């Protein structure tokens, strides 16, 4: 599945909910299914700066795909990074770099987060793109 197809699927899922309380609950549920980062990768270099809570992201390249794992000490943040990982994990680095993140605005996520969480969301996207950039440069 392409990044765009996954993003469209996420937008469709969020459109099923009537209000933001239901969407927050769904985000928290998504966090529970997050592919967790191994303890050895919960290091300072894998922490996302700019987040209110702690978020660790690890990336590795398997063949031509980038695989992301993550964790957070906050349930909502864990759900947010789960959404991003669902969209970008298991994709080519070049596709991750070219992908837009308009789906975040389409589901209304940024406008329903506190300013510090919204900054954290932007930092998460930057971190995933930086990993993709590094793998792309290596190839």
C-alpha positions as CSV (number, residue, x, y, z in Angstrom):
1,X,0.0,0.0,0.0
2,X,1.3,3.5,-0.8
3,X,1.7,6.2,1.8
4,X,-1.2,8.1,0.2
5,X,-3.5,5.1,0.3
6,X,-2.7,4.6,4.0
7,X,-3.2,8.2,4.7
8,X,-6.6,8.1,2.9
9,X,-7.5,5.1,5.0
10,X,-6.7,7.0,8.2
11,X,-8.8,10.0,7.0
12,X,-11.7,7.6,6.3
13,X,-11.4,6.0,9.8
14,X,-11.4,9.4,11.5
15,X,-14.5,10.6,9.5
16,X,-16.5,7.8,11.2
17,X,-16.4,9.6,14.5
18,X,-18.9,12.3,15.4
19,X,-16.9,14.2,18.0
20,X,-13.3,14.7,19.2
21,X,-13.7,12.7,22.4
22,X,-14.3,9.6,20.2
23,X,-11.3,10.5,18.1
24,X,-9.1,10.9,21.1
25,X,-10.2,7.5,22.3
26,X,-9.4,6.1,18.9
27,X,-5.9,7.7,18.9
28,X,-5.3,6.2,22.3
29,X,-6.4,2.7,21.0
30,X,-4.0,3.1,18.0
31,X,-1.2,3.8,20.5
32,X,-1.9,0.5,22.2
33,X,-1.1,-1.3,18.9
34,X,2.1,0.6,18.2
35,X,5.1,-1.5,17.2
36,X,7.2,-0.9,20.3
37,X,10.8,0.2,20.3
38,X,13.2,-2.2,22.0
39,X,14.5,-0.9,25.3
40,X,18.1,-0.6,23.9
41,X,16.8,2.1,21.6
42,X,15.3,4.3,24.3
43,X,18.3,6.6,24.2
44,X,18.8,10.4,24.1
45,X,19.6,10.3,20.4
46,X,16.3,8.6,19.6
47,X,14.2,11.0,21.7
48,X,12.2,13.6,19.8
49,X,13.0,17.1,21.0
50,X,10.1,19.6,21.1
51,X,7.6,17.1,22.6
52,X,5.9,17.8,25.9
53,X,6.2,14.1,26.8
54,X,9.0,11.6,26.0
55,X,8.8,10.0,22.5
56,X,11.5,7.7,21.2
57,X,11.7,6.7,17.6
58,X,14.0,4.1,16.0
59,X,14.4,3.4,12.3
60,X,16.2,0.7,10.4
61,X,16.3,-0.1,6.8
62,X,15.4,-3.6,5.6
63,X,16.0,-4.0,1.9
64,X,14.6,-0.8,0.4
65,X,12.1,-0.2,3.1
66,X,12.4,1.9,6.3
67,X,10.9,0.3,9.4
68,X,10.0,2.6,12.4
69,X,9.3,1.6,16.0
70,X,8.5,4.0,18.8
71,X,7.2,4.5,22.3
72,X,6.0,7.3,24.5
73,X,5.4,7.8,28.2
74,X,2.0,9.5,27.4
75,X,-0.9,7.6,25.9
76,X,-2.2,10.3,23.5
77,X,1.3,11.0,22.2
78,X,1.8,7.2,21.7
79,X,-1.3,7.3,19.6
80,X,-0.1,10.2,17.5
81,X,3.3,8.6,16.7
82,X,1.4,5.3,15.9
83,X,-0.6,7.2,13.2
84,X,2.6,8.5,11.7
85,X,4.4,5.2,11.8
86,X,1.4,3.5,10.2
87,X,1.6,6.0,7.3
88,X,5.4,5.9,6.9
89,X,6.8,2.6,8.1
90,X,7.6,-0.1,5.6
91,X,7.9,2.5,2.8
92,X,10.9,3.5,0.7
93,X,13.0,6.4,2.1
94,X,12.4,8.4,-1.1
95,X,8.6,7.9,-0.8
96,X,8.7,9.1,2.8
97,X,10.6,12.2,1.8
98,X,8.2,13.0,-1.1
99,X,5.0,12.3,1.0
100,X,3.0,15.2,2.2
101,X,1.3,15.2,5.6
102,X,-2.0,16.9,4.6
103,X,-3.9,14.0,6.1
104,X,-3.0,15.4,9.5
105,X,-5.0,18.5,8.7
106,X,-7.7,16.5,7.0
107,X,-8.4,14.6,10.3
108,X,-8.2,17.9,12.2
109,X,-5.5,16.6,14.5
110,X,-3.3,19.7,14.7
111,X,-6.1,22.1,15.6
112,X,-7.3,19.8,18.4
113,X,-4.0,19.5,20.1
114,X,-2.5,21.9,22.7
115,X,0.2,24.1,21.2
116,X,3.0,22.1,22.8
117,X,1.5,18.8,21.5
118,X,1.1,20.4,18.0
119,X,4.8,21.3,18.1
120,X,5.6,17.8,19.2
121,X,3.6,16.5,16.2
122,X,5.7,18.6,13.8
123,X,8.9,17.4,15.6
124,X,7.8,13.8,15.1
125,X,7.2,14.3,11.4
126,X,10.6,16.0,11.1
127,X,12.3,13.1,12.9
128,X,10.8,10.5,10.6
129,X,11.7,12.5,7.5
130,X,15.3,13.0,8.9
131,X,15.7,9.2,9.2
132,X,14.4,8.8,5.6
133,X,16.8,11.5,4.4
134,X,19.7,9.7,6.1
135,X,18.8,6.3,4.5
136,X,18.1,7.9,1.2
137,X,21.6,9.6,1.2
138,X,23.2,6.2,2.1
139,X,21.7,4.5,-0.9
